[in-house]
Amino acid sequence: MADDNEKKVTRVLFCGPHFPASHNYTKEYLKDHPCIQVDCVPLSDVPDVIENYDICVTKTMRIDSSIISRASKMKLMMQFGVGLEGIDIDAATKCGIKVARIPGDVTGNAASCAEMAIYLMLGLLRKQNELQVSVKQKKLGEPIGETLLGKTVFILGFGNIGIELAKRLQPFGVKIIATKRNWRSELQVSHQPNGPVQNRVVEDMVDEKGHHGDIYEFAGKADIVVSCLSMNIETAGIVNKSFISSMRKGALLVNIARGGLLDYEAVVDHLKSGHLGGLGIDVAWTEPFDPDDPVLMFDNVLITPHVAGVTEHSYRSMAKVVGDVALQFHAGSPWTGIEIVN
């Protein structure tokens, strides 16, 4: 007689149409394991089918208590990418469902986001939108851009992404300042495609360290502010009128974390006044982003469609994490490679 685990199918639910590589890569990783079924369903159908699944992977959808209460079979919920704002953790806990974070430092997600931050910074400094106009108008030698060399970069939130960004910024000859709620001496392992390389002291990468109460002061010292904060009740709208007003006139603002960290009206007002020298965002206030949004009328605004972490390396790595956990779940083994938060 076959083992019960061989007959049983573990079902994994991906929610919503966006970020298709998340479920496609997970399916591909598990193609030789028919015991795991991976489905991606429309958001509108999630409440009606969630009761049939063992594991749920959210993407852009908010899984609230009304939906979680229907997940009678579910044992684990994760979010594909960094953060857990898409899951009502308290509701999941009450229903006996574990919630887990996929660590961004070991999957390449943080490194991918850091690279996108540099892409946006360079695009703003070299006036990417104006460059395209010059090409179309057959102009040479204009516009005049700026270099990262000699700039002061303020990393707002020195977590995994901030650390990866600092490592990549050092060769550019910039001054790096950063704020973090709690600084402590620690060693950082740099994970590369061929495995971890030697440890280094994280704090050595920062020229000036501050705490949360120093963010306005640090904003006034920087040529470029990069938002790398996690999104929560305390950080929502933290880049507001007071914060942007404290920035140097002409300074650049980059956000590769979460759209809700920025106060929309404050950003638009400071773009109009010219106080904000440029805006580069991979995440927006509403997603998908409205292509007719007035913020796009400014030449010094660059926006990308929430793709900072969407790279072959990071998505293959995260798909492996999800796939391995599904296999461990199916086998009744302890879950590894994820961080349980409840």
Secondary structure, DSSP 4 states (H G I P E B T S, - for coil): ---HHHH--EEEEEESSS-THHHHHHHHHTTT-TTEEEEEE-GGGHHHHGGG-SEEEESS--B-HHHHTT-SS--EEEESSS--TTB-HHHHHHTT-EEEE--HHHHSHHHHHHHHHHHHHHHHHTTHHHHHHHHHTT--S-S----STT-EEEEES-SHHHHHHHHHHGGGT-EEEEE-S-----EE--EETTEE---EEGGGG-SEEE-GGGHHHHHTT-SEEEE-PPPSTTTTT-B-HHHHHHSPTT-EEEE-S-GGGB-HHHHHHHHHHT-S-EEEESS-SSSS--TT-GGGGSTTEEE--S-TT--HHHHHHHHHHHHHHHHHHHHTPPP-SSEE--
